[in-house]
């Protein structure tokens, strides 16, 4: 039972990572400092998809699946097992990748347009006498 729970926790962590990859730049519009976390997340996410860098969460999930007596993920990994063909058809994979890249680029452009990582100017501050 513990290994199956661990598999579920890892899947949720993986999905949260992917969600933050897509939406983290938009979150930085409100919480500016989070852009510094989003940059390595994007770098890792794109490296794993484009270059084929192995994700440690996939490795952990496979070990937990093995301990739980479950079949491992396919060699193509988490995205192909849980998302491609389930959330979107395999024939649209290139479009999905372009949409993810567009979300990241658009969110970063919006972040820069909103003033980047510098502290927000607060117009409601008053000077003490």
Backbone bond lengths (Angstrom), bond angles and torsions (degrees), N, CA, C in turn:
res aa  C-N    CA-C-N  psi(-1)  N-CA   C-N-CA  omega(-1)  CA-C   N-CA-C  phi
1 X - - - 1.455 - - 1.526 111.02 -
2 X 1.317 118.91 -40.78 1.453 122.34 -178.37 1.518 112.48 -62.72
3 X 1.324 117.10 -38.55 1.463 120.68 -179.78 1.517 111.26 -69.50
4 X 1.323 116.87 -37.04 1.466 119.91 177.09 1.530 110.75 -65.83
5 X 1.324 116.45 -39.01 1.459 120.39 176.76 1.524 110.24 -64.34
6 X 1.321 116.69 -40.57 1.458 121.12 177.71 1.532 110.89 -61.85
7 X 1.330 117.15 -40.40 1.466 120.90 176.51 1.528 109.32 -58.51
8 X 1.339 116.41 -46.32 1.466 120.14 179.94 1.522 112.12 -62.21
9 X 1.316 117.01 -41.95 1.469 121.30 179.00 1.527 110.46 -62.55
10 X 1.318 116.57 -41.77 1.467 120.59 179.84 1.522 110.56 -66.85
11 X 1.325 117.67 -39.94 1.471 120.91 177.53 1.531 109.73 -61.54
12 X 1.328 117.23 -44.65 1.469 120.64 178.50 1.530 110.39 -62.73
13 X 1.333 117.55 -41.73 1.469 120.60 177.84 1.526 110.73 -62.72
14 X 1.308 116.41 -40.81 1.470 121.24 178.95 1.529 110.43 -63.69
15 X 1.322 116.83 -45.52 1.458 120.69 178.83 1.524 111.20 -64.59
16 X 1.336 117.12 -38.23 1.468 120.62 176.81 1.525 110.77 -63.85
17 X 1.324 116.56 -40.04 1.462 120.96 177.45 1.529 110.17 -60.59
18 X 1.317 116.85 -47.06 1.459 121.09 -179.37 1.534 110.30 -65.78
19 X 1.312 116.73 -40.72 1.461 120.09 176.82 1.512 112.16 -61.69
20 X 1.343 116.16 -41.54 1.461 119.76 178.14 1.525 110.95 -69.46
21 X 1.308 117.33 -33.97 1.461 120.94 175.57 1.524 109.98 -57.41
22 X 1.320 117.08 -45.02 1.464 121.54 -177.44 1.532 111.18 -76.67
23 X 1.324 118.76 -42.12 1.467 121.68 -170.24 1.518 115.09 -105.57
24 X 1.310 118.38 -8.90 1.463 120.74 -174.56 1.513 114.88 -59.98
25 X 1.321 117.16 -35.59 1.461 120.03 177.90 1.519 111.67 -64.25
26 X 1.338 116.59 -35.05 1.459 120.04 177.08 1.527 110.78 -70.79
27 X 1.330 117.43 -35.61 1.460 120.47 175.99 1.527 111.05 -63.13
28 X 1.323 115.71 -31.74 1.465 120.32 179.35 1.525 112.19 -69.07
29 X 1.307 117.81 -16.22 1.468 119.40 174.24 1.527 109.24 -63.17
30 X 1.319 115.71 -35.58 1.474 120.75 -179.47 1.522 111.42 -92.07
31 X 1.330 116.18 -46.12 1.462 121.71 -179.04 1.517 107.64 -112.59
32 X 1.302 116.19 86.26 1.463 123.57 -168.79 1.526 114.28 -55.86
33 X 1.279 117.54 -38.48 1.472 119.84 -176.24 1.524 112.78 -66.50
34 X 1.311 117.50 -18.80 1.467 119.36 -179.35 1.525 112.47 -69.30
35 X 1.324 117.33 -11.23 1.464 119.39 177.58 1.523 110.22 -60.89
36 X 1.330 116.81 -30.87 1.475 120.56 -178.84 1.516 111.66 -70.35
37 X 1.302 118.15 -22.66 1.468 121.29 172.05 1.526 109.93 -83.88
38 X 1.318 116.54 -34.68 1.460 120.25 -177.41 1.531 112.25 -67.25
39 X 1.313 117.36 -35.38 1.473 120.70 -178.33 1.529 111.86 -57.89
40 X 1.340 120.57 -53.14 1.470 118.42 178.63 1.528 113.22 -67.95
41 X 1.329 117.82 -29.19 1.471 120.11 176.68 1.525 109.76 -63.55
42 X 1.329 116.72 -44.72 1.464 120.65 178.33 1.526 110.29 -64.60
43 X 1.330 116.05 -44.31 1.473 119.35 179.84 1.529 110.50 -59.50
44 X 1.309 116.91 -45.22 1.465 120.31 -179.70 1.527 110.80 -66.64
45 X 1.320 116.68 -45.22 1.460 120.03 -178.53 1.516 112.50 -61.19
46 X 1.320 116.42 -45.89 1.462 119.16 -179.87 1.526 110.78 -69.07
47 X 1.325 117.58 -36.67 1.471 120.16 178.47 1.524 110.68 -64.51
48 X 1.323 117.21 -38.63 1.463 119.13 -178.98 1.524 111.52 -69.20
49 X 1.327 117.75 -33.85 1.465 120.91 -178.67 1.524 111.29 -83.67
50 X 1.323 116.78 -45.76 1.462 120.36 -173.37 1.525 112.06 -81.91
51 X 1.333 116.57 -46.74 1.465 120.53 -175.27 1.529 111.47 -91.45
52 X 1.326 116.65 -26.14 1.455 120.12 -179.44 1.517 113.49 93.04
53 X 1.325 116.96 22.99 1.468 120.78 176.22 1.519 107.91 -62.90
54 X 1.331 116.61 131.65 1.464 120.76 -177.46 1.522 110.60 -74.16
55 X 1.310 116.04 132.17 1.457 121.99 -179.31 1.533 109.89 -82.77
56 X 1.326 117.78 131.36 1.465 119.47 178.73 1.523 112.94 -65.19
57 X 1.338 117.95 -28.00 1.459 119.40 177.42 1.526 111.22 -66.88
58 X 1.321 116.76 -35.77 1.462 120.22 176.52 1.526 110.22 -64.41
59 X 1.321 115.86 -42.54 1.464 120.55 177.98 1.537 110.38 -62.27
60 X 1.337 117.36 -44.62 1.469 120.81 178.41 1.525 111.34 -63.32
61 X 1.315 116.29 -41.71 1.466 118.69 179.53 1.519 111.19 -63.73
62 X 1.314 117.22 -41.38 1.469 119.66 178.19 1.521 111.16 -61.76
63 X 1.329 117.28 -40.96 1.476 119.79 178.32 1.522 111.09 -65.26
64 X 1.336 116.72 -41.71 1.462 120.34 179.10 1.527 110.66 -67.05
65 X 1.327 117.15 -38.67 1.463 120.93 177.33 1.527 110.46 -62.66
66 X 1.320 116.10 -42.81 1.461 120.61 178.95 1.529 109.86 -61.77
67 X 1.335 117.31 -44.12 1.464 121.04 179.94 1.532 111.38 -65.14
68 X 1.342 116.33 -28.94 1.461 120.38 179.61 1.521 112.46 -87.51
69 X 1.332 117.64 -0.95 1.452 121.40 -179.03 1.522 113.11 77.27
70 X 1.309 116.72 22.55 1.463 121.80 179.97 1.524 109.72 -101.03
71 X 1.326 115.71 159.56 1.459 120.03 175.26 1.526 109.37 -70.21
72 X 1.302 115.81 146.06 1.460 120.42 178.92 1.512 111.79 -74.90
73 X 1.315 114.90 170.81 1.460 120.19 175.76 1.522 109.11 -69.00
74 X 1.323 117.58 155.93 1.468 119.25 176.02 1.533 109.38 -65.92
75 X 1.312 117.50 160.39 1.471 120.15 -179.41 1.528 113.28 -57.80
76 X 1.323 117.06 -22.38 1.458 120.17 179.55 1.522 112.45 -78.31
77 X 1.323 118.62 -12.06 1.454 122.38 169.09 1.510 118.20 96.51
78 X 1.310 112.41 -167.13 1.461 123.78 -172.36 1.526 112.56 -60.04
79 X 1.323 116.98 -51.01 1.466 120.69 -175.21 1.523 111.01 -60.03
80 X 1.321 116.46 -45.63 1.465 118.93 179.62 1.524 112.24 -66.44
81 X 1.319 117.54 -32.59 1.467 120.33 -177.81 1.529 112.05 -76.81
82 X 1.330 116.83 -45.20 1.462 120.30 -172.76 1.529 114.81 -98.67
83 X 1.321 118.82 -26.29 1.458 120.15 -172.54 1.528 114.11 -112.05
84 X 1.343 116.89 -54.21 1.459 120.21 -177.67 1.521 109.63 -66.76
85 X 1.306 116.19 124.82 1.449 121.14 -178.19 1.517 113.37 86.90
86 X 1.334 116.98 -12.43 1.462 121.25 178.09 1.527 109.47 -108.89
87 X 1.320 116.99 -54.90 1.462 122.52 179.68 1.526 110.75 -87.27
88 X 1.313 116.30 -38.20 1.465 121.71 179.40 1.518 108.26 -141.64
89 X 1.334 116.93 150.22 1.468 119.75 -179.32 1.527 111.26 -67.29
90 X 1.312 115.27 149.33 1.464 120.75 -179.64 1.527 111.60 -59.05
91 X 1.313 116.80 -31.50 1.464 120.62 -178.67 1.526 112.65 -66.90
92 X 1.338 117.36 -15.69 1.462 120.72 -179.20 1.529 112.71 -102.53
93 X 1.308 117.93 10.98 1.464 121.31 -175.86 1.529 112.30 -55.60
94 X 1.322 118.04 -43.66 1.466 120.72 179.89 1.530 110.77 -63.17
95 X 1.322 116.61 -38.93 1.464 120.58 178.59 1.528 110.24 -66.09
96 X 1.321 116.87 -42.85 1.463 121.19 179.28 1.527 109.89 -61.54
97 X 1.314 117.25 -44.04 1.466 120.55 178.11 1.526 110.96 -61.32
98 X 1.330 117.27 -40.94 1.469 119.82 178.19 1.525 111.13 -66.53
99 X 1.335 117.55 -37.11 1.461 120.43 177.69 1.523 111.73 -65.51
100 X 1.328 116.68 -40.48 1.463 120.31 176.96 1.527 109.85 -62.51
101 X 1.332 116.29 -46.82 1.471 120.09 178.38 1.529 110.39 -61.17
102 X 1.335 117.67 -40.30 1.466 120.98 178.77 1.526 111.20 -64.57
103 X 1.323 117.51 -38.08 1.471 120.69 176.91 1.516 110.83 -63.13
104 X 1.318 116.54 -44.92 1.461 120.45 -179.73 1.531 110.23 -64.53
105 X 1.320 116.98 -49.60 1.464 120.97 -178.70 1.529 110.32 -63.28
106 X 1.316 116.41 -44.84 1.469 119.89 178.71 1.515 112.68 -62.26
107 X 1.321 116.51 -41.31 1.468 119.34 -179.70 1.519 111.10 -67.85
108 X 1.330 117.30 -37.77 1.459 119.88 178.40 1.521 111.13 -70.10
109 X 1.326 117.99 -38.45 1.473 120.53 176.02 1.523 109.88 -62.12
110 X 1.322 117.04 -43.57 1.462 121.10 176.19 1.509 112.20 -63.07
111 X 1.313 116.52 -38.08 1.463 121.26 177.92 1.529 110.44 -61.41
112 X 1.327 116.45 -46.80 1.462 121.22 179.37 1.529 109.96 -64.67
113 X 1.330 116.87 -43.60 1.462 121.03 -179.84 1.528 111.78 -62.54
114 X 1.318 117.01 -28.72 1.463 121.28 179.72 1.516 112.85 -85.83
115 X 1.317 116.73 2.65 1.462 118.91 175.34 1.509 115.19 115.50
116 X 1.310 118.41 3.37 1.459 120.89 176.22 1.507 113.60 65.89
117 X 1.323 115.43 -149.85 1.461 121.23 -172.78 1.522 113.26 -90.32
118 X 1.314 117.90 5.12 1.462 118.34 179.38 1.525 109.58 -74.88
119 X 1.327 117.95 156.05 1.463 120.34 -179.20 1.522 111.29 -60.80
120 X 1.295 116.16 145.36 1.463 120.63 179.33 1.517 109.98 -69.61
121 X 1.320 116.16 141.54 1.457 121.49 176.83 1.517 107.66 -79.13
122 X 1.300 115.73 128.61 1.461 119.41 -179.50 1.513 109.06 -106.31
123 X 1.285 117.38 109.18 1.462 122.04 -177.82 1.507 112.60 -75.37
124 X 1.332 117.61 -11.93 1.453 119.71 -177.57 1.529 112.53 -91.19
125 X 1.302 118.24 6.22 1.452 120.92 177.07 1.524 109.47 -75.97
126 X 1.308 114.23 141.72 1.461 118.75 175.89 1.509 108.03 -117.55
127 X 1.303 115.30 150.90 1.451 120.12 178.21 1.511 109.02 -85.37
128 X 1.305 115.73 136.20 1.463 120.15 177.33 1.521 108.49 -76.11
129 X 1.360 117.70 143.24 1.471 119.71 -179.23 1.499 112.96 -65.78
